[in-house]
Amino acid sequence: MKFKFLNSAWQELKNSALKFPAFFSGTIVAAVSATLSVCSNDIFSGQYEALRKSGASYDSEPYSALRERENAFSENASFLALSAVWCCAASFFAEMLCRFLCAKKDIQGEKKALIHAAGQVLSAVLSVPIFFLLKSESDWRPFVYGSSLFIFVAMGLWMLHKFQDEEKVVPNAVVSLVMQGITVTCLVLGLLLVVFAFKNLIYSFSNNIPFAACFFFSSFVIGMNLLVSCVTRPRERVSIPKAFNVIVSCALLPIYAMLLLVLYVYFAKCIFTRSMPIGMVNPFVSAATAVYLFFYLALPREGTFSAAGKFLRRWGAIFLLPLIALQCFSFGIRIREYGFTISRVASLYYIIASIVFCILPFVKKGKYMKSVYLVLSLAAFLMAVPGTGCISIARFSQTSRIVGIYKAHSLYENGRLDAAKAEALLSDREKAAIVSAADELNDFEKMPSWWVESSKEENKYADSFEKTFGFAHSTKYARRAKGEAMELYNSLTLYLPAGSALDVGEFSTLYSFYESGRGSSDGKGVISFGPESEEKDLDFTNELKEFLLKNSSKSEEPYSYGKEVEHVLTLKKDGWTVIFTRLELSIKDGDSDFYEFSASGYVCK
C-alpha cells in the first residue's frame, strides 16, 4: 500500500509513453531545450572566463561575438522547446482523431495500430517546420503557433466526449490539471531541496543547470505526461471527487453571481448617468462569458448540487445577453475612435463566439453545447489566416484610418500621400489619429507602399514618420485634442557616432560610467565611477543644465524622439576629464531638477 501512489503514477507514465509516443518524446525535448535556453549563460561561462583572462574588455569585438552566439543559442533552444510543446499538442490531437475515426469506421487490429503510428510520426515531423516558422521574423508566428496549439487541444477535448461521459470531460480535465499541478509542485520543491543539500554538503557548483533541470523535467516530463494520461482515461476509470462539485457550486458560483451583480450595477450606472461605457468593461464581460461556459460544462445535470447547475443552464445565458450588448456598444466606440488593433480583432472573434455560447443552451435544451469547442477552434483558425486574421484586419483598418483622413483633405492621390500640406490642413484630432494608426502599423513586418524610408529603429522612426506624413511624431496632438494643459520641456540628445575614435593618449587612468533614469531620486546630473570600494561622484548638474538650455528650444515633448545630434561633450571638474559619449537630457519648464538624465562615457585623468 505504501507504493500504491508511485505504482499508479508509473502506470500513468507508461500509458502516456505507449499511447502518445510523440507526446512523451516532445516533453523530453522540451525539458532539455528549456534548460539549455535558461542556462545559456552558465553554458558559455567557460568561454567568458577565458576572454576575461585574456584581458579582452567587455566592449571588445570578441565579447560581442560571444554574446551574439550565446543569444542565438538561447533563442534556438527556446524555439526548439516551443516546437516540442507544439508536437505534444499535435500528438494529443492525432491520438484522439485516431480513436474517433477508428470507432466511427469500426477499425480494429493492425490497421488501427498503423493509423495510430502514422498520426504520432506526423505530429513529430510537422513540428520541424514549426521550429523554422518560430525562427523566422514573420508577423504571423504567434498566431499560427498559438491558434494551432489551441485548435489541437480544443478539438481533442471535443472528440474525447465520444469516449467519456459528456458531463465528466471538463471536470476530469480540471481535476487532473489541479492534481498534477500539486504533484509537480511537490516534486519540484523536493528535488530542489535535494540538489541544494548536495551542493552545500557534498559538492559545490556555481551554475544553475541542476536546478533548472529539476524544474523543467518535473514540469514537462512528469507533469505533462501524467496530465494527458489522466485526461484521456477510459470512461470506466473516470471519477469526479465530490469536493469538485462542492467547490464549484458552493464557492465559485456565488462569486460568479457577485461578478454579474457588479457588471449589472455598472450597466445601470451607464443608463442613469447617460455615460458611455469605458473600454475596461470588455475584459470583465469576456471573463463572465468564459466562466459561464466553464460552469455549464463542469456542473452536473443531476445530483446533490444540481439546482444551481440547472438554473445556470436554463437562465444563465439570459443574464449574459444584456452584458454582451453593453460590451458590443463599448467595443464599437473603441473601433470607431481608434480602429482595429490585433487585440481588438481577437476580441471581436471572442464576442461573436460569446453570442453563440448564449444561443446554444436554448437549442434543443443545450444538446449542441459541446460544439463550443468547434466554435472556438473556428475563431482561432480565422485569427491566424490572411484575410480574416488579426494582422490582416488590423493592418487594413489602421491604413484606412490614415488614408481616409488624407482623402478628406484631398491629400491622397495615386497611392501617395501629399505630406507637404498636411501640417497646415490637419487638425490636432486628425494628427493624433494618424500618430496612433502609424504606431500600430510600425509593429508590422510589411509597411504600406506610401510609407517613406520605413524603419523599425526608434531613432529613425521619427524621421521616417515626418517624411511620410508631413508633421512631427508627437503625443501632444492627442493631449491638445482632449483639452489637456500643455507643459513645455527643453530636451537634447547627444551621441558619439558609430565607428568614431576617442583620443585618450594624454590620460593614464580611465573609468567608464553609465547613469540612467527618468525623474531620478534627486533629479541631479551626478555621475559615479571607479571601483565599488572607492567609488567617486562628480556633480555636473549646473554645467549640464546650462548646456541644455543654451542648445535646445522649448517643446511640448519631454524627449527629442530620435532627433539626435552627433556631438561629444567634454567637461572638467576636480582634476578629472569627463567625456560624455551619450547624453540624454530633459527638463520641464520652471523646474530646477532634470526630468530625464541619462549619460554614459569615460572619466579620465
Secondary structure, 3 states (H helix, E strand, C coil): CCCHHHHHHHHHHHHHHHHCHHHHHHHHHHHHHHHHHHCHHHHCHHHHHHHHHHCCCCCCHHHHHHHHHHHHHHHHHHHHHHHHHHHHHHHHHHHHHHHHHHHHHCCCHHHHHHHHHHHHHHHHHHHHHHHHHHHCCCCCHHHHHHHHHHHHHHHHHHHHCCCCCHHHHHHHHHHHHHHHHHHHHHHHHHHHHHHHHHHHHCCCCCCCHHHHHHHHHHHHHHHHHHHHHHHCCCHHHCCCCHHHHHHHHHHHHHHHHHHHHHHHHHHHHHHHHCCCCCCCHHHHHHHHHHHHHHHHHHCCCCCCCHHHHHHHHHHHHHHHHHHHHHHHHHHHHHHHHHCCCHHHHHHHHHHHHHHHHHHHHHCHHHCCHHHHHHHHHHHHHHHCCCCCCHHHHHHHHHHHHHHHHHHHCCCEECCEECHHHHHHHCCHHHHHHHHHHHHHHCCCCCCCCCCCCCCCCHHHHHHHHHHHHCCCCCCHHHHHHCCCCCCCEEEEEEECCCCCCCCCCCCCCEEEEEECCECCCCCCCEEEECCHHHCEEEECHHHHHHHHHHHCCEECCCCCCCCCEECCEEEEECCEEEEEEEEEEEEECCCCCCCEEEEEEEEEC
